[in-house]
Amino acid sequence: MARCPGPLRAAVPKAWTLVPQARAIPSELLAGIVVALGVIPEAIAFSIVAGVDPRVALFGSICILIVVAVLGGRPAMVSACTAGTALLMGGLMQAHGLSHLLAACILAGVFQILWGLLRLARQMRFVPRAVIVGFVNSIGVLIFMAQLPQMGLGQPGRDTPSALVGVEAVSWPIVWGLVALGLVIIYGLPRLTKVVPSTLVAIITISAIAEAWQLPVPRVGDLGELPSSLPALRIPEVFGSFDTLGIILPTALAISFVGLLQSFLTASVVEDLLDEDADYDAEARAQGIANITAGLFGGMAGAGMIGQTVINIESGGRHRLSTLTAGVGLLVLVISLREWLVRIPMAALVAVMIMVSISTVNWESFRQVRRIPKGDTAVMLLTLLLAVLTRNLAIAVLVGVALAGILFSRKVAKVIAVDATWLAEDHLHYAVRGQLFFVSTVYFLAGFREHAHPARVTIDMGQAHIWDQTGMRALDQVIRKLAQAGSDVKVLHLNPESLDLFQRISESPALVIGAGRDRSGEAGSAVF
């Protein structure tokens, strides 16, 4: 068989084959259909969170599923419209409209491709766990808060437009009863059987009850239009304006960052379930292309879906065919069942979203507060609080990472130690151990304050490492003070990295001896 051209081979991720063996086709098709049925109610519910018509979320999910199935770095992974990305869209949608939102989704995709090409995407895997837990918990809380206006329990805010409730005469007690019934079915049915998704059964049951008694409750059709034909390629009208770029840039950056974080979390879940590695850079590029495609076809951006991915794997999906089937199946189901979908009561979707919010929150993180370090708890709670208050997950994550870095730096700073030893009456030897950087300089300088200034002073850095300019300036400060007091100062055993930094920025009048382990300094490999 002929090989693909070089550039095309580079663009196609590893394990591109849809199905390695024909016997896997039935399970792959079945898993894809199950996922498609599960994505329909979630996508419509996420459209509520973003403040868009249901078709925008459905078109976005269709495009993302199909593109990621072909180009994604993790076979069997499901990506579509998600709560995390939808939560970032409400403000822009309400203030500037759909055209600006689609432009932001396309720009977010461009950023994600750029992160993948620059190989920066993999660095997001090193976000501290406390920040990730706070991020996940905030998504669960925000999803739940977005459902309150749909039950008449809260005032629509900037992320939950009032137009989402389109029925004037609503019997809220009936809505509450239907939501409660939906939750009973969602949580009770799996104890009897898992053959069919409990969310789907809940939606069908509540819809049948609402239709039979013509209950005065909001329906999906009250939110806006559902797809009646294939999505059409259309470039948003607002493209080409610098004013537009300034408006959509913050939202696009937030979507690109949060979307990749969700996708990488999903990929890591698949790695654990299947014990197979994922290509995170390929996943970032594929997610970017998928979001660009979604925006061009009138759909909203998305990311990896942990819940639907687990359902796909548990249903037998292992390869790209299951995700591709989910995308194509979703398109067929949405167009063919349009007349039924518009009659679904909003209460059914609210029940589904409450279930999603409950399953999203990491309840164990609250139960283990007394056992985990206080710093981790503070980072988790701050990330959660900022996300809920600002409705901006990207800002919450960045602040959480910054706080985690500061707390870690404080811990590392205390590791540095300075021991003073008199080798002779006129010779004082300092041995420095640990990491010298901007936080640890306070403890480093303290080690030189309470000693005399003999004729000879050696500073042994063999068990230390200088990381930045602040650390080097601290060493300079010690050398200058000793030299001004009349001491002959030698710095011993700097490792190559620290020695290079010393050569470039130090102004100290000291003899510096490079790599070596001889305490006297005579066996050093380089003297300056």
N, C-alpha and C positions, 0 to 999 in steps of 0.2 A: 504494500500500500504506500502511495506517495506521501512524503512528509510535508507538513505545512511549511510555508515560507518562514524564515527566521523571525521577522517582526510579528507575524500572526501567532507563531508559537509562543513568543514572549508575552503576548496579550492574553492568551488563554491559560487559565490556571491549571495546576496539576489536578489529576483525577477528573478530567473534564467528562469522561465517558458517562452517558446518562445511566446506563444499566450494564454492569459487567456480564451478567448472565440472564438469559431469557426467563428462567424460572423465578426471577425476582420481580418480573413485571407486574403480576397480579397484586402483590403486597404493596408495591410502590404506587400503583394506581389507586388502591383502596385508601392508603394513607393520605394521598393527595386530596381525594374527595372529602375525607373527614376534616382535613385542615381547611379546605374551602368553605365547608359548612360552618366551621367555627369562626372563620375570619369575617363572614358576612355581618353577624351582629356586633362584633367588636369594632369593625371598621365604621359602621353606622354610628355606633356609640362614640367613637373617637371624633367623628365629625361634629358631634355636639360640643365636645370639649374645645375644638378649634373654631367653632362658629361658622362652619361651611355647610353647603348642601351635602347630603349623603353621597351623591355621585362623585364628588371631589375625593372623598376618602376611598370609595370603592375603585375608582379609576387609578388612584395612586397605588392601592394595594395590588391591583392586577399587574400594573407595569413593574412594580418592585419585585413581586414574586417571580415573574417571567425572567427579568434581567438577572437577578441574583441566582436563579436556578442555573443559568448558563455560565455566568462569569464569577460567581462567588467563590471564596476561598475555603468554604466548609460545606461539602455536600450534606444534604438532609436538613440544613438549617433553613428556617422560615423567616423571611423578612417581609414586612408590610407596614401599614400605618400603625403607629404605636402611641400610647398615652404620653410617653416622655417627650416626643417631638410635637404632638398635638398641643400639649400644654404651652409650648412656646409660641404658638401661632395666633392665639386669640386676640392679643393686643394689636398686632399688625393688621389682622383681618378686619377688626372692628374699626380701626382708625383709617385705613387706606383701601380696603377692598381686596377682592380675590386676585386681581391682576398683580398687585404688589406681592401678595402672598406666594403666587406661583413663581414670580421672579426670584423671591427669596429662596424658595425650594431649589430652583435651578442653580443659583449661586452657591447654596450650601453643598450641592453635589459637586460643583467645581472645586470647592475647598477640600472636600473629602478625597477627590482624586489627587489633588496636590499633596495632601498629607500622606497618601499612599505612595506616591512617586518619590517623595522626599524621605520615605521610610520613617516618618515621624509618628505614624499611626501606632506602631508597636510600643512606643513609649507610654501610651495611655494605659497599657496593661499594668503599669507600675504605680497607678493611683492607689494610695493607701486604702486598706480594706475599710477602715472607719469611714472614709469619705464615700466609698461605694455603698456601704450599708445606709448611710445617711441619704445618699442620692436615691436609692431604691425605696427607702421608707417615705421620702418626700413625694415620690411619684404616687405611691399608694394613697397618701393623705390628700394630695391634690385631686386625684381621680374621684375620691369620695366627696370632696367639697364641691366638685363640679356637678354632682348629681343632686345636690340639695335644691337648687331652683326648680328642677324637674319634678320635685315632690312638694313644691309650694312651701319649703321650709327655709329658704334663704333668698336674699335679693340677688338677682343676676349682676355679676360684676363685669369687669372689662374682659375676662376670659370666658364668661358665660352669658352671651348676649340675650336680651329679653325676647328676641324674636324666636328663640329656640322653643318656647312654649307657644304654640300657635292656636290653641283652642281657648275661646273666651269663657265658656261655661264649663268649668272643670270641677268634678267632684273629687276633691283631694282625698277624702277617706277611702274612696274606691281605688284611687291610685295607690295609696299606702297598702291596701289589702292585696292588690295584684303584685306589688313589689314583694310583700311578705310571702305570698304564694310562690313566686318565682324563686326566692331564696330557699324555700323548703324543698322545691323540686331539684334545684341545682345541687344542694348538699345532701339530699336524701336519696335521690335516684342512684348515684354511684354505689350505695350500699347494697342495692338490689341487683344492678347490672351496669356494665360499662360498655355494652355493645354500641350504644348510640350516645352522643354527647349530651350531657344533662342540660347544658345551656340551650341546645336546640329544642329539646323536649319542653323546657320551660317556656320558650318563646312560642312554640306551636300551641301549647295548652292555654296560655294567657290570651293569645290571639283568638283562639276558638271561643273562649268565654266572652271576650269583649265583643266579638261579632254576634254571638248567639243572643246576647242581651242588649246589644247596641249601647254599650256603656259610654258615658260622657268623659272620655279620657283622651289625652293627646296621642296622635299616631305619628308614625315615621313620615307619612306624606305631608304632615304639617310643617316639617323642617325645611322642605325644599324638594327639588326634583331628584329622581333616581334615574340611572342610565336607561335609555330606551334603544340605544344603538352603540356601535363600536366607537371608542374614543377617537377623536380627530386631532391631528398634529396642528398645534397653534402656538406661535411665539407670543408671549405676553406683550401687550401694547406698550407697557411702560419701559421696555428695554431701550437702551441708547441714551438715557438721561443721567447726568451726574447727580442731579437732585434725587432721583430714584435710588441710586447706589447708596447715598447717605442714609436713606430711609430704611432700606432692606438689609444693609450690611450687619447691624447688630443681631438681627433675627437670624440671618443666614449663618453667621459664625456660631451662634448658640445651637442651631439645629445641627450643624456639621459636627460640633464637639459632642453634644449629648447623643446624637444618633450613632456616632462611632463607639461611644462608651457603652451604649446599650447593645450594639452589635457584637462588641468584643466580649461582653458579659455572656451573651447568648452563645457565642462560639466556644467560650470556655466551658459552658455547661455541656455542650455536645462533646467536647474533648473528654470530659469526665465520664459521660455516659458510654461513649464508644471507644475510649482509650486510643484516640487518634488525634494527631496534631492538625491544627488549622493554620492556613496562610493568612495572617492578619493584614499584611500589606495588600494582598489580592482582595481581601474582604473589604478593605477601605476603598479601593478603586471601584470594585463592583457596586458597593453601596452608593458611591458618588454617581456612577453612570446610571444607576437605577433611579436615583432622585432627580437627575436631569431629565431622564425619559418621562418620569411621572409628571414633572412640571410642564414639559412640552405637550403632554397629552391631557392637560387639565386636571392633574391629580396632585395631592399633597405629599410631602416627603415622609419618609418612614425610617425604620431601622429594624434590627433583629427582634424577634418576638420569642421570649423565653418560653412562655406557656404553650404556644402553638408548636414550637420546635419540639418540646418534650412530647406533646401529643403525636406529632409526626413520627418520632422515633418509636414511641410505644405502640403505634399502629402498624409498624413494619417498615417505615421509610428509612432508607440508608443511603440513597443516592440522589442525584439531581432530578431524576424523573418524578419523584414524589413532589418536590417543590414546583416543578414545571406543571405538573398535573393540577396542583392547587391553584396556580395562576390562571391557567386556561379554564379549569372547572369553575373558578369564581366568576370569570367573565360570562360563561354560558349560563350559570345559575342566576346571576343578577339580571341579565337581559330577559331570560325566559320566565323568571318568577317576579318580575317587576310589579305586576298588579297585586300580588300577594304581599310583597314587602312593604308597600305603602300603607297597608292596613295594620301593620304590627304596632301594638300599643307601646308608647314610650316606657311605660312601667316595666315591660319585659326587658328592655335594654338597660334600664336603670338597675334592675336586679343583676343582670350580667356584669355591669360595671362595678357594682358593689362587691360582687364576688372577686372580680379582678383586683380591686383595691385591697381587699382583705388578704388575698393570696400574694400580692406584691410586697406588702409590709413584712419585714423580717422581725417577727415577734420575739424570736430568740435573743435578738440584740437588746431588747428591753429587759428580758428575764435575767440576762447575764451581766447587768450593769454593775453589780457588786463584785463580780469576779474578774472583769476585764480592767485594764489600766484606766485610771481616771482621765488621762489625756485622750485616749481613744474615744471614751464616752463623750468628752467635751467636743471633739471634732465631729462625731456623728450627730450630736444634738445641734451644734451650730449649723452644719450643712442642712439638716432638716428644717430648722427654724428659718434660715435665710431663704430657702426654696419656697416655703409656705408664705412668707411675708412678701417676697419680691416676685413670685411666680416665674422666676428666672433660674432654671436648673444649672445653666452654665456658670453664672456668677456664684451660685452656692457651691458648686464643685471647686471652682478656682479658689475661693476663700477657704474652703475646707482643706484643700491641698496645701495652701500657704500656712495655715495654722498647724497642720500636721508636720510640715517641714520645720517650723519654728520650734515646736515641742521636741522633735527629734534632735534638732541642733543643740538644744539645751542639754539633752541627755548626753550627747556625744561630747559636748564641751567639757563636762565634768570628768571625762576619762583622762584628760591630759594631766600629767604630773611632772614636777621639777624637783629632783633630788640633788642636794648640795653635799659634796664630800671634799674635805681638805686632804690633798695629796702631799702637801708640804706646808711649812709656815707661810710661804709666799705664793702658794699655788692652790686655787679653789676650782674644783671640777664640778660642773653642772651636767646632770644626765636628764634629758627631756624624753618623755614617753607619751605618745598619743598623737592626736590630730590637731594641727594648728591651723585655724581658719577664723573667720570673722567673729564667731560666737565664743570660741575658746580662748581668745587673746586675753580676756580679763583674768582667767585662772593662770595663764602662762605668765603674765607680768607679775602676778602676785607671788610667784615662786622666786623672784629675784629681789624682793623689796627688803628683806630683813637680814641681809648679809653684808659683810665688810667688802672693801675694794682692795684686794691684794695686788701684788705686782703682776702676777700671772693668773689669767682666767681662761679656762677651756669650757666650751659649751658643746656637749656631745649630743648630736641630733640623730644618732644611728637608729634609734627606735621611735622616731617621730617623722611626720610628713607635713610639709607646708602646702596648703591647698590654694591659697589665694593671696591677693595683694595685701589685705589687711593682716594676715598672718605674717607675711614677710616684713611689713612695716613694724609689727610688734617686735620681731627679732632685731630689726635695725635699731629700734628705740632702746632695747636692752644693751646692745653693743655700744651705742653712742654714750649712754650714761656711764658704763663701765670705763670706756676710753677717756671720757672727760674727767673721771676720778683718778686717772693715772694708771689704769690696768692695761696690760698687754693682752688683747683678746684673740683667741683662736676658736673658730667654729669647725667642729669635726663631723665627718661621716654623713654629710648631707647626701640623700639618695639622688639619682640623676634628675628626676623631675624637680625636686626642691632646689638642687644646685643650679639648674637652668633658670629657674625663677629668680634666684638670688643674683645671678650674673646680670640678668636683664634689668632689674629694678632697684637693687640694693645700692646704697651710697655709704655703706659702713666701712670704716678704716680697720677692717679685721682680716686676719689670715684665715681663709676658708679652705678646708680640706675635704675633698669629695669622698666618694664611696670607699669604704674600708671599715674594719672593725677594731683596729689597734687603738686602745685608749690613749696612747701617747700622741697619736696623730702622725707618726712617722711612716706608717704603711699606707697612707692614703694614695689613691690612684690619680688624683688631680689636685694641684695646689694653685691658688690664685692670689 
